[in-house]
């Protein structure tokens, strides 16, 4: 079985930022612009992965 047979085409997915069809070179995004928008959202704290209440931060 070839790799193409196992992976769905990139156009089947929508870009999570703008909704346009995703491009293979930028998966899961449609362009470098949308990829950069997503990175900026992570770096600015707009996206947050919640921790558990029992997680303790390093005292350092």
Beta strands, then each sheet from edge to edge (+ up, - down):
end
